[in-house]
Amino acid sequence: MNERRNRAWRLAARPSGAIKESDFRLVEEAVPAPQPGEALVRTIYLSLDPTNRIWMSDVDQYMPPVQLGDVMRGGTLGVVEQSHDPALKPGDIVQGMWGWQDYACVASSGLRNRIAAGDATPLTAHMSVLGGTGLTAYFGLLDHGQPKAGETVVVSAAAGAVGSIVGQIAKLQGCRVVGIAGSDDKCRWLTTELGFDAAINYRKENVLEALRRHCPQGIDVDFENVGGETLDAVLALVNNYSRIVLCGLIATYNDDVKVAGPARFANILMKRVKVQGFIVTDFLKRFPEGRAQLAQWLNEGKLKYQVDVVRGLENAPKAVGKLFTGENKGKLLVQVSDEPPR
Ligand SMILES: NC(=O)c1ccc[n+]([C@@H]2O[C@H](COP(=O)([O-])OP(=O)(O)OC[C@H]3O[C@@H](n4cnc5c(N)ncnc54)[C@H](OP(=O)(O)O)[C@@H]3O)[C@@H](O)[C@H]2O)c1
């Protein structure tokens, strides 16, 4: 019998508007015992993502919603403590989706990735630039956006986990890159540290006017993370045969009523725009390829990333709100327990 306790955040209510702490309930349970074919993992990092808001809601979506009473879904990285799965051994560091809890029993077949022994890359990089958000940027931009040297790429939520990598990859392709973000500090980071050609603070500037100024040749690729008025401003300036990579619509995730479509929808027709919605897991089979390329760019110093690490599983419900106020600086993670020596 295991004496240690497992804390788990379970979904208590479907959110209305912004996520509230009372939408979750913290439950303490016995640490589960791994069955044959399973290993016990201790969570080190938990990923907090805008899509948490979608998963909590009973709306049409790309996965079943989290059910009331279930452990909240979330991307995780942890260390194997005990194993009855021949493919896993104590000390292995693995990534999966075992959710908002201290411990879980997992089978190797259900894991997303294993960190190679001897890999000295920070674990937080595996949860950001080399993890789901980096892969979203990589496949979304390159496969769906098809950017070509000399083209103009616009990125919204540009200083965030996905957006900041999108802009840097677009620069590596020889594009002109314009970011849209919510503070002067974030805009400065984009232009002075990440090499964006221009950045627009949407809280201070008229986005359409600023886009007109910074995209004199129009927009060839829009990597859309926000939607709403931001997308509408982009639609005013899209070029013929441009591409909109519809990655996220964070401006409307907290809306309980259905939002009207973009006012400039007709421009998709007039300018023959290709709009492609996508979910990063569409590319699951190609994740190793994406990770390898991102790791190479990272090692060559061509990609920079930021992580915003909140300590303590108990703080997860409050911390997730940072994604919707813009308080997060880079990939938002919860450190649930200490990293093992590597
Ligand atoms: N399709 C996929 O597979 C996939 C995978 C991962 C993420 N995504 C999407 O990608 C987008 C970014 O996700 P992320 O994980 O990288 O998060 P993130 O960008 O690190 O954090 C979210 C950012 O969105 C901005 N934001 C929040 N509310 C906003 C609003 N009402 N209007 C404008 N900006 C707002 C905030 O930055 P500011 O300070 O700039 O406002 C905030 O920092 C989200 O839409 C997410 O759903 C999609």
PDBQT file of the ligand as one rigid body, heavy atoms in Angstrom, charges set to zero:
ROOT
HETATM    1  N1  LIG A 401      -4.254  24.573 -33.158  1.00  0.00    +0.000 N 
HETATM    2  C1  LIG A 401      -3.429  24.029 -32.265  1.00  0.00    +0.000 C 
HETATM    3  O1  LIG A 401      -3.069  22.849 -32.302  1.00  0.00    +0.000 OA
HETATM    4  C2  LIG A 401      -2.902  24.905 -31.158  1.00  0.00    +0.000 A 
HETATM    5  C3  LIG A 401      -1.893  24.450 -30.282  1.00  0.00    +0.000 A 
HETATM    6  C4  LIG A 401      -1.414  25.321 -29.291  1.00  0.00    +0.000 A 
HETATM    7  C5  LIG A 401      -1.974  26.602 -29.179  1.00  0.00    +0.000 A 
HETATM    8  N2  LIG A 401      -2.972  26.973 -30.034  1.00  0.00    +0.000 N 
HETATM    9  C6  LIG A 401      -3.555  28.322 -29.977  1.00  0.00    +0.000 C 
HETATM   10  O2  LIG A 401      -2.503  29.250 -30.149  1.00  0.00    +0.000 OA
HETATM   11  C7  LIG A 401      -2.815  30.450 -29.470  1.00  0.00    +0.000 C 
HETATM   12  C8  LIG A 401      -1.655  30.813 -28.549  1.00  0.00    +0.000 C 
HETATM   13  O3  LIG A 401      -1.493  29.787 -27.580  1.00  0.00    +0.000 OA
HETATM   14  P1  LIG A 401      -0.205  29.716 -26.642  1.00  0.00    +0.000 P 
HETATM   15  O4  LIG A 401      -0.237  28.407 -25.963  1.00  0.00    +0.000 OA
HETATM   16  O5  LIG A 401       0.986  30.087 -27.421  1.00  0.00    +0.000 OA
HETATM   17  O6  LIG A 401      -0.517  30.822 -25.543  1.00  0.00    +0.000 OA
HETATM   18  P2  LIG A 401       0.257  32.201 -25.338  1.00  0.00    +0.000 P 
HETATM   19  O7  LIG A 401       0.248  32.910 -26.645  1.00  0.00    +0.000 OA
HETATM   20  O8  LIG A 401       1.533  31.962 -24.649  1.00  0.00    +0.000 OA
HETATM   21  O9  LIG A 401      -0.712  32.932 -24.312  1.00  0.00    +0.000 OA
HETATM   22  C9  LIG A 401      -1.926  33.459 -24.743  1.00  0.00    +0.000 C 
HETATM   23  C10 LIG A 401      -1.738  34.936 -25.163  1.00  0.00    +0.000 C 
HETATM   24  O10 LIG A 401      -2.883  35.344 -25.903  1.00  0.00    +0.000 OA
HETATM   25  C11 LIG A 401      -3.017  36.740 -25.788  1.00  0.00    +0.000 C 
HETATM   26  N3  LIG A 401      -4.444  37.043 -25.573  1.00  0.00    +0.000 N 
HETATM   27  C12 LIG A 401      -5.235  36.595 -24.575  1.00  0.00    +0.000 A 
HETATM   28  N4  LIG A 401      -6.479  37.090 -24.705  1.00  0.00    +0.000 NA
HETATM   29  C13 LIG A 401      -6.456  37.892 -25.805  1.00  0.00    +0.000 A 
HETATM   30  C14 LIG A 401      -7.433  38.702 -26.457  1.00  0.00    +0.000 A 
HETATM   31  N5  LIG A 401      -8.682  38.779 -25.993  1.00  0.00    +0.000 N 
HETATM   32  N6  LIG A 401      -7.064  39.390 -27.557  1.00  0.00    +0.000 NA
HETATM   33  C15 LIG A 401      -5.791  39.324 -28.024  1.00  0.00    +0.000 A 
HETATM   34  N7  LIG A 401      -4.823  38.574 -27.455  1.00  0.00    +0.000 NA
HETATM   35  C16 LIG A 401      -5.159  37.866 -26.363  1.00  0.00    +0.000 A 
HETATM   36  C17 LIG A 401      -2.179  37.180 -24.580  1.00  0.00    +0.000 C 
HETATM   37  O11 LIG A 401      -1.049  37.904 -25.050  1.00  0.00    +0.000 OA
HETATM   38  P3  LIG A 401      -1.098  39.501 -25.253  1.00  0.00    +0.000 P 
HETATM   39  O12 LIG A 401      -0.405  40.099 -24.059  1.00  0.00    +0.000 OA
HETATM   40  O13 LIG A 401      -0.378  39.694 -26.518  1.00  0.00    +0.000 OA
HETATM   41  O14 LIG A 401      -2.558  39.893 -25.306  1.00  0.00    +0.000 OA
HETATM   42  C18 LIG A 401      -1.679  35.870 -23.975  1.00  0.00    +0.000 C 
HETATM   43  O15 LIG A 401      -0.397  35.987 -23.440  1.00  0.00    +0.000 OA
HETATM   44  C19 LIG A 401      -4.127  30.206 -28.740  1.00  0.00    +0.000 C 
HETATM   45  O16 LIG A 401      -5.184  30.684 -29.530  1.00  0.00    +0.000 OA
HETATM   46  C20 LIG A 401      -4.194  28.690 -28.659  1.00  0.00    +0.000 C 
HETATM   47  O17 LIG A 401      -5.502  28.213 -28.528  1.00  0.00    +0.000 OA
HETATM   48  C21 LIG A 401      -3.440  26.151 -30.998  1.00  0.00    +0.000 A 
ENDROOT
TORSDOF 0
